[in-house]
Each structure stands twice: as C-alpha cells, then as structure tokens.
Amino acid sequence: MRATVRLVLFLVYLNLPWIPVAGAQTPTPTPEATAPPAPVSAPAGPGGKMFNPDIAVIGDFLAAAGRNDTAFASPSLEMHETEASFQAVVDPYARADFFLAFSNEEVGVEEGFITFTSLPASLLLKVGKMRGAFGKVNAMHNHVLPWTDRPQVVQNLLGGEEGISDAGVSLSHLFPLRLVYLEATGEVYRGESELFHAPRRGDLSYVGRLRAYRDLTESTNLDLGGSYASGHNDVGFTTQLFGFDATFRYRPLRRAIYRRAIARTELIWSRRQDSGETIRAFGGYASLEYQLARRWFVGIRADRSERADDPSLVDEGGSVLLTFWPSEFSQIRGQYRHLKYGEGETADEVLFQLLFSIGAHGAHAF
Amino acid sequence: MNRLSFVAAIINASLLASQARAALQVVTTTEDLASITREVGGDKVKVESLSRGYQDPHFVEAKPSFVIKLHSADLLIVVGRELEIGWLPPLVTQARNAKVQPGGVGYLDASLHAKILDIPTGQLTRAMGDVHPQGNPHYWLDPDNGRRIADDVAKKLAALDAVNGAYYVERQAAFDKKLAEAGQRWDAMMAPYKGLKIVTYHRSWPNFTDRFGLDVIGYVEPRPGIPPTPGHTLDLIKEMKAKNVKIILVEPYFDLKTPNSIARETGAKVLVLPPSVGGEKGIDDYVELFDHDMERLVAAIKEAAAK
C-alpha cells in the first residue's frame, strides 16, 4: 500500500503526462470581461524522454544501371549510408550535434561537434569533427544533396564524398549589417581528411570562407561565397584551393509548398605543389533544381573538372534528374548521368536513390 | 589629447545610440504573435514577424536574413508545439544572441498557457502523417487563446523592461477587454450555425471550430501534411454528400484544384479563409482577422444555404 503511494508520488513528481493528476486538466474557461481566461497548463510533451536528444535515422539506398567501365563505377545495389543523428542542447551556452555514418564497410563519426551559441562579439564557435565550410557541397550531408552523387569537381579536387571533414575548430563572425548577411568563417583542422594529410603534428589545414547573402524580393535571394583551403597533400607538399559559389533561389511565399527553383554554381581552383612544381587544376558545376508540384522536382547539372594531379585529364558530362517525395520523410530520385572521363571512356548510367528517415523531425536545409 | 577626445566622442555616440534604441526589439515567428505583441507593447516595442500571414507557417525557409533580425532581438516569441521545427532551430543557433536561445531570458513560447487541442495520446507514428506530438499548433485561432498569449507577452515584456511594466499591464488589460467583447460578438454571429458540418483542407482550425461550435467531419488531406489522393477524395465526397456538407475551408497557401473538384461534385462552396493576420490585404491585426473570417464564413454559409 505504502509502496503504491510512493510510486504514485514518484510518477507525479516526474509529471508524466499520462498520469492523471487532479487539477492538471483545466476545463474550458468562460471568458470574463476584464480578466484573461485562466491559463491552461497543457503538458509540454512526452515527459519520459525529456532529456533525450532528438534522434533520427536516415537511410540512403543507391542503385546503378547502365555502362561504366571505369574504376569509378558504383555498385549495382548498395545501402550506401545509414546516418544516425543525435541532437540536443548541452547547457545554456551550447548545443551538440552528432551524426554517425554507417556505410558498407565502416562506421564513423561523420560529424560530432559542439556549438557555442552565447559568445560575445557576434561570434559562433564550433569544436569537434566537422565538414569544412568550403563552398556549398562540402558542408552538405548526402541526404540533402539535390543529386544522387556529388559533382565531378568535388570528386576530382575536393576529396570526393568525404571531402574536407576533420577534427578542428571553427569560428565565425557575423557582421552586424542590416541590408546584407555577411559572415566570415575561419577554421583550423588537424589536417587529416580525404583531401589533406598530416603525418606530423604541425601539418594543420586551414579553411576560410566569406559568405554574403541578400533577399532580392520576398521570393528571391542571392547567396555568394568565396572559400579558401590549404593543407598538406599526399606527397608531402601543400595544396591550396580557392572556391567561388553562387546560389539564386526562387520560392514564392504564397505557393511555397508547390514551387521553387534553385540555380547554383561552384567553381574550384586547385594549386597542388608536387616536388618543386605547382599543378594548377580547375573545375566546376552548374545546376538547376525546379519544383513542379508539391511532390515532384526536376533537375539538371553540368559538370566539368580537371584532375588535381594531372590537369590534362578532363572529366566532363551532365545529368538530368527527377525526384518524387511520397512524404516529407522519404524521397525517390532517378538520375541519368552522361560522363566522358579524361582517359577517353564514356559512361552512360541511370542512378536511383531511395532516402527514408525515421525519428525526430529535423530542420530543412537552406 | 586629440585622440582621447575622439575616443570619448565614440563612446558618447555609442551610449546615445543605445539610448535611442530603447524600444525593445521583438521578433515573432508569425504575424498573429506580432499583432498581439504590438497591442500589448504599444510604442515601447518594435515588432517584426519572420513569416508572412499568407505563408504556410510549417514551411518557412530558414533565410540568413532572418538571422540578422534574430541577432539584434531582445525577445523572440514563437508559436511552439513544433510548428517552427522545420526552420527556426538553425536560425536561433546561428543568431549569436544568448537572449533568444530556448530557455534564454528573451525567449517566449506563446503556447505554454494556451488551450491546446489534439494532444495525441497513446502510440504515435508517422503513419498518421506529419502529426505534432505536442498538440495542434494552430491554437491562436481561438480568441481566448489570444487573450492568454497577450497575458504571457505582457508578463515577459514587463520582466524585460520593468520601467514600462505598468504600461504593458495597462495595455494588456485594455486589449483583453477588447477581445472579450469582440469574442461575445463573434459568438453571437456564429450562434445560429452551431453544429454546422464543414470540411477543411489541413487540420488548421480545431481551436476555431471548437470555439465557434462547427463540426469538422473530414479533411481534404488524407493525413496531416500528405497531399490529397484520389481514393481519399472520393471517400470524402461520399461522406460530404451523406452528411450534406456545404462548406470547404481552405487556407490561402493550398492549391484549389482538389477542393474545387470536390465542390463541383458535392455542390459545396470553397471558402478560402486566411488563418493568420496579413493573410489577405486589409487584415492588419488580430481582431480584424476574426472580423474578416467571421464575416466571410457567415456569408458563405448563407450563400450555400440559398443554393
């Protein structure tokens, strides 16, 4: 008997919403002419998991058909990635975001960082393992890309899917201007990623970015960025990258769930030092994504990129895409890709992607 | 000496600037909250809404220009109940403003003392569509909730700006009286139609229909956030015919194709009704929103009955 009372008291203490507590449910108030209606204390949410982080899992399934005789060909069917995310506020000064990626053969921390949100001087500090703020695509996770693959310039000059993803510190400053969003970011990394290598402790890599954004009208905006990265390459010398990106977005507010267009380009210049000589390579892509209806999107992308270690080899091609959203939580995409590789081979492929997510509702990428 | 006086001048200027900026900078996520805050805050606050009233508040883009507004805000007022979950959190994180972080002194969740409907009980899955685990976030559509929100806003403003505390309390009391009186007027307008069966596009109106005694028998969306499907539309048409439903309420940001075809089949009338301040030209504040919606609704009911 006493145990039951204690249990009830404990549950009341926990304030679980499914325990009927006398007085917790306030009946419909009758409005009075002078005092506001009695406040209603609705339960704030599922009490039992109050301090659990927001957890979500996203599956990224890929399939490929068609001809690609090169070493770059992707498998016919593949559970490309399973990403688990854990996100929550740490304390009044910071929040933390973890993204664990499970791929065919390995499990890794794709990102895991703390963000200090309450610093003075308009600063934002991130510490942990992060995708570097070089351009647009490098910072994106697979499931927010508007394609099933990453553009050729990313494969050739930026280290591919992993890109600049490393342990380090990122500090960014927002300039307090009214008319334009201007943000400068400086990052220091250990120097060990797909792109950079750090056999010695002092072989740090650096990323810098300046981003300017402005609303043109309530439906359109322009987003420009300049990026820089430098670090030690696989032959023990320095590689420097310079990037420029521009994004134009159109989304009419009254029809925001039915219509949008995003045009984007990213250009990357690579300066790779290799025993006394500097190899210069250049590449870029341009893409357009257009929403036809609430669940349908079409896209097109043009690719051209030299290879970082041999700019005489140029890969070029293009893709067309069709995407369908059964709901906000799943996505089916088809991409026809034509690529002519620098060695002379051509590949014509149809790539499929099925994305599906469970768990907490994450914020949409912008 | 010269340099010293220059520094002094700068310090002086910045002090003056901070005094000139005495009005509290308030950012709200919707125009409804902005309107209520203006009623309470009067000329002691400067209020800006991130979303527009003719926009679907679930799907606002997280534009960096919003970060600029949040950066200089003294107070952020949100609808809460996960309405803004798809766009607000990254903006707040990037705002570089400790005040407006969740739990900060300048963060107010307007739903905390409101009457919230549709709080799910039992097992919750996404098979139900995009359900809100913390209840229906469209709660501002009951004017009594407007009064509760105003009460919370007044308390928050007074806490942040104690010097003007009495001013906020006074304005809140006046607004409360105005809303209570208007509420009686609206109740009287809708009294003849108690129990009237209607259909709505999205589940945006439970507080409104609950307050004014309308009976929502179905939705154009098969499940929240899931676009209309032919099968569901046919079922809905059948049910509307059986129950003689003559009104389809549609929010201004939804496509009218399906509602119009349902209307053709059933003889019902499609009524585009803005659920927010600013949803149409001329709806400039919270009271005007209800005035406008009531008038249009009553006119539509009469028209449908005359058919």
Interface residues (C-beta under 8 A of the other chain):
Chain A: P17 W18 T28 P29 P31 E32 A33 T34 A35 P36 P37 P39 V40 S41 A42 P43 A44 G45 P46 V89 P92 Y93 R95 T115 T117 S118 L119 S122 L123 L124 L174 P176 L177 R178 Y181 E183 R211 Y213 R214 D215 E218 N221 D223 R249 R251 L253 R254 R255 A256 I257 Y258 R294 R295 S327 E328 F329 I358 H361 G362 A363 H364 F366
Chain B: R52 Y54 Q55 D56 F59 V60 E61 A62 K63 P64 S65 V67 I68 H71 S72 E82 I85 G86 W87 L88 P89 P90 V92 T93 Q94 A95 R96 A98 Q101 P102 G103 G104 S111 L112 H113 A114 K115 I116 I119 T121 R126 G129 D130 P133 Q134 G135 D144 R147 R148 A150 D151 D152 Q172 A173 D176 K177 A180 E181 G183 Q184 G225 I226 P227 P252 Y253 F254 D255
